[in-house]
Amino acid sequence: MRVLITGASRGIGAAVAQRFAKVHRGAHIAMLARSMTEPSHTALEGTLQATQRAIESLGGVALPLQVD
């Protein structure tokens, strides 16, 4: 199964990506967001790399894509 999730570096997008990986083991998840290695906003935590690690720990395959 394959899915594309926008805003996946934090909040609802990250939660949806992780939930999808948990429910659909081995799923391929393309994640789009602005924050690859550093948060895009100083007051908001979360990056695509952090979400990628979480997805892979749940058995999913993550493809982080930095977009604006």
C-alpha positions as CSV (number, residue, x, y, z in Angstrom):
1,M,0.0,0.0,0.0
2,R,1.2,3.5,-0.8
3,V,0.1,6.9,0.6
4,L,1.1,10.5,0.4
5,I,0.8,12.7,3.4
6,T,1.3,16.5,3.5
7,G,2.4,18.4,6.6
8,A,4.0,15.2,7.9
9,S,6.7,16.9,10.0
10,R,4.4,17.5,13.0
11,G,0.9,17.7,14.4
12,I,-1.9,16.0,12.6
13,G,0.2,15.1,9.5
14,A,2.8,13.3,11.6
15,A,0.1,11.6,13.6
16,V,-1.7,10.4,10.5
17,A,1.6,9.1,9.0
18,Q,2.5,7.2,12.1
19,R,-1.0,5.8,12.6
20,F,-1.0,4.6,8.9
21,A,2.3,2.9,9.4
22,K,1.0,1.2,12.6
23,V,-2.2,-0.1,11.0
24,H,-0.7,-1.0,7.6
25,R,2.6,-2.7,8.3
26,G,5.1,-2.4,5.4
27,A,3.2,0.6,3.9
28,H,5.2,3.0,1.8
29,I,4.5,6.5,3.0
30,A,5.7,9.6,1.1
31,M,5.8,12.5,3.5
32,L,5.8,16.2,2.4
33,A,6.6,19.2,4.6
34,R,9.0,22.2,4.8
35,S,11.0,20.9,7.8
36,M,13.5,18.2,6.8
37,T,16.1,18.5,9.6
38,E,15.2,21.7,11.4
39,P,11.8,23.0,12.4
40,S,10.4,25.6,10.0
41,H,9.1,27.7,12.9
42,T,10.9,28.4,16.1
43,A,7.8,27.8,18.3
44,L,6.9,24.5,16.7
45,E,8.8,21.2,17.1
46,G,9.0,18.4,14.5
47,T,10.8,17.4,11.4
48,L,10.4,15.0,8.5
49,Q,13.4,13.1,9.8
50,A,11.8,12.6,13.2
51,T,8.6,11.3,11.6
52,Q,10.6,9.1,9.3
53,R,12.3,7.4,12.2
54,A,8.9,6.9,13.9
55,I,7.4,5.3,10.8
56,E,10.3,3.0,10.2
57,S,10.2,1.9,13.9
58,L,6.6,0.9,13.3
59,G,7.5,-1.2,10.2
60,G,6.7,1.3,7.5
61,V,8.8,2.6,4.7
62,A,9.1,6.4,4.7
63,L,10.1,8.8,1.9
64,P,10.6,12.3,3.3
65,L,10.3,15.1,0.7
66,Q,11.1,18.7,1.6
67,V,8.6,21.0,-0.3
68,D,7.4,24.5,0.1
